[in-house]
Structures are given as structure tokens and as C-alpha cells.
Amino acid sequence: MAGYRAEFMVEPFVEGSLGPAVVAAVDAVAESGFEPLVDAFGTTFEGEEDRVVAALAEMLHAAMGAGATRVTVQVERASPP
């Protein structure tokens, strides 16, 4: 199965700190068994297609439930199909 690399950015964000919506999103991905890499411009993680898609769904629910006004997501193939 192909691997996916996902990156997401949660708004609103406050420069220099993670707001509650960002924390909820990152925690949801971590609880899905990934080690998300939090960067100033977004958070990334990668893994098997089905697991990444499921983790993104959990992340969206968590972020929006915690007050996110926008979540931007990019997904790309990390390995050949």
C-alpha cells in the first residue's frame, strides 16, 4: 500500500504559541499512532494511506470542535503506489 505524507495548518493561530485548536489537532494525530512534526508553518506526518486518511478525519473533528476557523490540508504520495 502506498504511503501518504499529510500536512495541515489550523487557524486561528497565535505567533509563538499553540492555540487550543492547534493542540487538539496535533493531539488527535498523535492519538492515531503518529508522531506529528509541528513546525511554524504547519504540522506533518506520514504513514499508510488508510491510517493517514483516518487520522485526518479525527484531526478535523478535533480542530473544529476546539474552535478552529479554518483547517488547510495537503496530502501527497510519500511512496509509489
C-alpha distances in whole Angstrom, upper triangle without the diagonal:
4,7,10,13,16,19,22,26,28,32,35,34,37,38,38,36,33,35,34,31,29,30,28,25,25,25,23,20,21,22,18,18,17,20,21,23,26,27,30,29,26,23,20,17,13,10,7,7,9,11,12,13,15,17,18,19,21,22,24,26,27,28,30,31,33,34,32,33,30,27,25,21,19,15,14,11,11,9,9,6
4,7,10,13,17,20,23,26,29,32,32,35,35,35,34,31,33,32,29,27,28,27,24,23,24,22,19,21,22,18,18,16,19,19,20,23,25,28,25,23,20,17,14,11,9,6,6,9,11,11,12,15,16,16,19,20,21,22,25,26,26,28,30,31,33,30,31,28,24,22,18,16,12,10,7,7,6,6,5
4,7,10,13,17,20,23,27,29,29,31,31,31,30,28,29,29,26,24,25,24,21,20,21,19,16,17,19,16,15,13,15,15,17,20,21,24,22,19,17,13,11,7,5,4,5,9,9,8,11,13,13,14,17,18,18,20,23,23,24,26,28,29,30,27,29,26,22,20,16,14,10,9,6,5,5,8,8
4,6,10,13,17,19,23,26,25,28,28,29,28,25,26,26,23,21,22,21,18,17,19,17,14,16,18,15,15,12,14,13,15,17,18,21,19,16,14,11,8,5,6,6,5,9,9,7,9,12,12,11,14,16,16,17,20,21,21,23,25,26,27,24,25,22,18,16,12,10,7,6,5,5,7,10,10
4,7,10,14,17,20,23,22,25,25,25,24,22,24,24,21,19,20,20,16,15,17,16,13,15,17,15,14,11,12,11,11,14,15,17,15,13,11,7,6,4,7,9,9,12,11,8,10,13,12,11,15,16,15,16,19,20,19,21,24,24,25,22,23,20,16,14,11,8,6,5,6,5,9,12,13
4,7,10,13,17,19,19,22,22,23,22,19,20,21,18,15,17,17,13,12,15,14,11,13,16,14,14,11,12,10,11,12,13,15,13,10,8,6,6,6,9,11,10,12,11,7,9,12,10,8,12,13,11,13,16,16,15,18,20,20,21,18,19,16,13,11,7,6,4,7,9,9,13,15,16
4,7,10,14,16,16,18,18,19,19,16,18,18,16,13,15,15,12,11,14,14,11,14,16,15,16,13,13,9,9,10,10,12,9,6,5,4,7,9,12,14,14,16,14,10,12,14,12,9,13,14,11,12,16,16,14,16,19,19,19,16,17,14,10,8,6,5,6,9,12,12,16,18,19
4,7,10,13,12,16,16,17,16,14,15,15,12,10,12,13,9,10,13,12,11,14,16,15,17,14,14,10,11,10,10,11,9,5,5,7,9,12,15,17,16,17,16,12,12,14,12,9,12,13,9,10,13,13,11,13,16,15,16,12,13,10,7,5,4,6,9,12,15,15,19,22,22
4,7,9,9,12,13,15,14,11,12,13,10,8,11,12,9,10,14,14,13,15,18,18,19,17,16,12,12,10,10,9,7,5,6,9,12,15,18,21,20,21,19,16,16,17,14,12,14,14,11,11,14,13,10,12,15,14,14,10,11,8,6,5,7,9,12,15,18,19,23,25,26
4,6,7,10,12,14,12,10,9,10,7,6,9,10,8,10,13,13,13,16,17,18,20,18,17,14,14,11,12,11,10,8,9,12,15,18,20,23,22,22,20,17,17,18,15,12,14,14,10,9,12,11,7,9,12,11,10,6,8,6,5,7,9,12,15,18,22,22,26,28,29
3,5,9,11,14,12,10,9,10,8,8,11,12,11,13,16,16,17,19,21,21,23,21,21,17,17,14,14,12,11,10,12,15,18,21,24,26,25,25,24,21,20,21,18,16,17,16,13,12,14,13,9,10,13,11,9,6,6,5,6,8,12,15,18,21,25,25,29,32,32
4,7,10,13,11,10,8,9,8,8,12,13,12,14,17,17,18,20,22,23,25,23,22,19,19,15,15,13,12,12,14,18,21,24,27,29,28,28,26,23,23,23,21,18,19,18,15,14,15,14,10,11,13,11,8,6,6,7,9,11,15,18,21,24,28,28,32,34,35
4,6,9,8,7,6,9,8,7,10,12,12,13,16,17,18,19,21,23,24,22,21,17,16,13,12,10,10,10,13,16,19,23,26,28,28,28,26,23,24,24,21,19,20,19,16,15,17,15,12,13,15,12,11,9,10,10,11,12,15,18,21,24,27,27,31,34,35
4,6,6,7,7,10,11,10,12,15,15,15,18,20,20,21,24,25,26,24,22,19,18,14,13,10,12,13,15,19,22,25,28,31,31,32,29,26,27,27,24,22,24,22,19,19,20,18,15,16,18,15,13,12,13,14,15,16,19,21,24,27,30,30,34,37,38
4,6,8,9,13,14,12,14,17,17,17,19,21,22,22,25,26,27,25,22,19,17,13,12,8,10,12,15,18,22,25,29,32,32,33,30,27,28,29,25,24,26,25,21,21,23,21,18,19,21,18,17,15,16,16,16,17,20,21,24,27,30,29,33,36,38
4,7,10,13,15,12,13,17,17,16,18,21,21,21,24,26,26,24,21,18,16,12,11,8,11,13,15,18,21,25,28,32,32,33,30,27,29,29,25,24,26,25,21,22,24,21,19,21,22,19,18,17,19,19,19,19,21,23,26,28,30,29,33,36,38
4,6,10,11,9,10,13,14,13,15,18,19,19,21,23,24,22,19,17,15,11,11,10,12,13,14,17,20,24,27,30,30,31,28,26,27,27,23,22,24,22,19,20,21,18,16,18,19,16,16,15,17,17,17,18,20,22,25,27,30,29,33,36,37
4,7,8,6,6,10,10,10,12,14,15,15,18,20,21,19,17,14,13,10,11,10,12,11,11,15,17,21,24,27,27,28,25,22,23,23,20,19,20,18,15,16,18,14,12,15,16,12,13,12,14,15,14,16,18,20,22,25,28,27,31,34,35
4,6,5,6,9,10,11,12,14,16,17,18,20,22,20,19,16,16,13,14,13,14,13,13,17,19,23,26,28,28,28,25,23,24,23,20,19,20,18,14,15,16,13,10,12,13,9,9,9,12,13,13,16,18,21,23,26,29,29,32,35,36
4,5,5,6,9,10,10,12,14,15,16,18,20,19,19,16,17,14,16,16,16,15,15,18,20,23,25,27,27,27,24,22,22,21,18,17,18,15,13,13,13,10,8,10,10,6,8,8,12,13,13,16,18,21,23,27,29,29,33,36,36
4,5,5,6,9,10,11,13,14,15,17,19,18,18,15,16,13,15,15,15,13,13,16,18,21,23,25,24,24,21,19,19,18,16,14,14,13,10,10,10,7,5,7,8,5,6,5,9,10,10,13,15,18,20,24,26,27,30,33,33
4,5,5,6,8,10,11,12,14,16,17,16,15,12,12,10,11,12,12,9,9,13,15,18,21,23,23,23,20,18,18,18,15,13,15,13,9,10,12,9,6,10,11,8,9,8,11,11,10,12,13,16,18,21,24,24,27,30,31
4,5,5,6,9,10,10,12,14,16,14,13,11,12,10,13,13,14,12,11,14,15,18,21,23,23,23,20,18,19,18,15,14,15,13,10,12,13,9,8,11,12,9,11,11,14,14,13,15,16,19,20,23,25,25,28,31,32
4,6,5,6,9,10,10,12,15,14,14,12,14,13,15,16,17,14,12,15,15,18,20,22,22,21,18,17,17,16,12,12,13,10,8,9,9,6,6,9,9,7,10,10,13,14,12,15,15,18,20,23,25,25,28,31,31
4,5,5,7,9,10,11,13,12,12,10,12,11,13,15,14,11,9,11,12,15,17,19,19,18,15,13,14,13,10,9,10,8,5,7,8,6,5,9,10,9,11,9,13,12,10,12,12,15,16,19,21,21,25,27,28
4,5,5,6,9,10,11,10,9,7,9,8,11,13,13,10,8,9,10,13,15,18,18,18,15,13,15,14,10,10,12,10,7,10,12,9,9,12,13,12,14,13,16,15,12,14,13,15,16,19,21,20,23,26,27
4,5,5,6,9,10,10,10,9,11,11,15,17,17,14,11,13,12,15,16,19,19,19,15,14,16,14,10,12,13,10,8,11,12,9,10,13,13,12,15,14,18,17,15,17,16,18,19,22,23,22,25,28,29
4,5,5,6,9,9,11,10,13,13,16,19,18,15,12,13,12,14,15,17,17,16,12,12,13,10,7,9,9,6,5,9,9,7,9,12,12,11,14,14,17,16,14,16,15,17,17,20,21,21,24,27,26
4,5,5,7,6,8,7,10,11,15,17,17,13,10,10,8,10,11,13,14,13,10,9,11,9,6,7,9,7,6,10,11,9,11,14,15,14,17,16,19,17,14,15,13,15,14,17,18,18,20,23,23
4,5,5,5,6,6,10,11,15,18,18,15,11,11,9,12,12,15,16,16,12,11,14,12,9,11,13,10,9,13,14,12,13,17,17,16,19,18,21,20,17,18,17,18,17,19,20,19,21,25,25
4,5,7,9,10,14,15,19,21,21,18,15,14,13,14,14,16,17,15,12,12,14,11,9,12,12,9,10,13,13,11,14,17,16,16,19,19,22,21,19,20,18,20,19,22,22,21,23,26,26
4,6,9,10,14,16,19,22,22,18,14,13,11,12,11,12,13,12,8,9,11,8,6,9,10,8,9,13,13,12,14,17,17,18,20,20,23,21,18,19,17,18,17,19,19,19,20,23,23
4,7,9,13,15,19,22,22,19,15,13,10,11,10,11,14,13,9,10,13,11,9,12,14,12,12,16,17,15,17,20,20,20,23,22,25,24,21,21,19,19,18,19,19,18,19,22,22
4,6,9,12,15,19,19,15,12,10,7,8,8,11,13,13,9,9,12,11,9,11,14,12,12,15,17,15,16,20,20,20,23,21,24,22,19,19,16,17,15,17,17,15,17,20,21
4,7,9,13,16,17,14,10,9,7,9,10,13,16,16,13,12,15,15,11,13,16,15,13,17,19,17,17,21,21,21,23,21,24,22,19,19,17,17,16,17,18,16,18,22,23
4,6,10,13,13,10,6,6,5,8,11,14,16,16,13,11,14,14,11,12,15,14,11,15,17,15,15,18,19,18,20,18,21,19,16,16,14,14,14,16,17,15,18,22,23
4,6,10,11,8,5,5,6,10,13,17,18,19,17,14,17,18,14,14,18,17,14,17,19,17,16,20,22,20,21,19,22,19,16,16,14,14,15,16,17,15,19,22,24
4,7,8,6,4,7,9,13,16,20,20,22,19,16,18,19,15,15,18,17,14,16,19,16,15,18,20,18,19,17,19,17,15,14,14,15,16,18,20,18,22,25,27
4,5,5,6,8,11,15,18,22,22,24,22,18,21,22,18,17,20,20,16,18,21,19,17,20,22,20,20,18,19,17,15,14,14,15,16,18,20,19,22,26,28
4,6,8,11,15,18,22,25,25,27,24,21,23,24,21,19,22,22,18,19,22,20,17,20,22,20,19,17,18,16,15,14,15,16,18,20,22,21,25,28,30
4,7,10,14,17,20,23,23,25,23,20,21,22,19,17,20,20,17,17,21,19,16,19,21,19,19,16,16,14,12,11,12,12,15,17,20,19,23,26,28
4,7,10,14,17,20,20,21,19,16,17,19,16,14,17,17,13,14,17,16,13,16,19,17,17,14,15,13,10,9,9,10,13,15,18,17,21,24,26
4,7,11,14,17,17,19,16,13,15,16,13,12,15,14,11,13,16,15,13,16,18,17,17,15,17,14,11,10,10,10,12,14,16,16,19,22,24
4,7,11,14,14,16,14,11,13,15,12,11,15,15,12,14,17,16,15,18,20,19,20,18,19,17,13,12,10,9,10,11,13,12,15,19,20
4,7,11,12,13,11,8,11,13,10,10,14,14,12,14,17,16,16,19,21,21,22,20,22,19,15,14,12,11,10,11,12,10,14,17,18
4,7,9,11,9,7,10,12,10,11,14,15,14,16,19,19,19,22,23,23,25,22,24,21,18,16,13,12,9,9,9,7,10,14,15
4,6,8,7,6,10,11,10,12,15,15,15,17,20,20,20,23,25,25,27,25,27,24,20,19,15,14,11,11,10,8,10,13,13
4,6,5,6,9,10,11,12,14,16,16,18,20,21,22,24,26,27,28,26,28,25,22,20,17,15,12,12,10,9,10,12,11
4,6,5,6,9,10,11,13,15,15,17,19,20,21,23,24,26,27,25,26,23,20,18,15,13,10,10,9,10,10,11,10
4,6,5,6,9,10,11,13,14,16,17,19,20,22,23,25,26,24,26,23,20,19,16,15,12,13,12,13,14,15,13
4,5,5,6,9,10,11,12,14,16,16,18,20,21,22,24,23,25,23,19,19,15,15,13,14,13,14,15,17,15
4,5,5,6,9,10,10,12,14,15,16,18,20,21,22,20,22,20,16,15,12,12,9,11,11,11,13,16,15
4,5,5,6,9,10,11,13,14,15,17,18,20,21,19,21,18,15,14,11,11,9,11,12,14,15,17,16
4,5,5,6,9,10,11,13,14,16,17,19,21,19,21,19,16,16,13,14,13,15,16,17,18,20,19
4,5,5,6,9,10,10,12,14,15,16,18,17,19,17,14,15,12,13,12,15,16,16,18,21,20
4,5,5,6,9,10,10,12,14,15,17,14,16,14,11,11,9,10,10,13,15,16,18,21,20
4,5,5,6,9,10,11,12,14,16,14,16,14,11,13,11,13,13,16,18,19,21,23,22
4,5,5,6,9,10,11,12,15,14,16,15,12,14,13,15,15,18,20,21,23,25,24
4,6,5,6,8,10,11,12,11,14,12,9,11,10,13,14,17,19,20,23,25,25
4,5,5,6,8,10,11,9,11,10,7,10,10,13,14,18,20,21,24,26,26
4,6,5,6,9,10,10,12,12,10,13,13,17,17,21,23,24,27,29,28
4,6,5,6,9,9,12,12,11,14,14,17,19,22,24,25,28,30,30
4,5,5,7,5,9,9,8,11,12,16,17,21,24,24,28,30,30
4,5,5,5,7,8,8,12,13,17,19,23,26,27,30,32,31
4,6,7,10,11,12,15,17,20,22,26,28,29,32,34,34
4,6,9,11,12,15,17,21,23,26,29,29,33,35,35
4,6,9,11,14,17,20,23,27,30,30,34,36,36
4,6,7,11,13,17,20,23,26,27,31,33,33
4,7,10,13,17,20,24,27,28,32,34,34
4,7,10,13,17,20,24,25,28,30,30
4,6,10,13,17,20,21,25,27,27
4,7,10,14,17,19,22,24,24
4,7,10,14,15,19,21,21
4,7,10,12,15,17,18
4,7,9,12,14,14
4,6,9,11,12
4,6,7,8
4,7,9
4,7
4
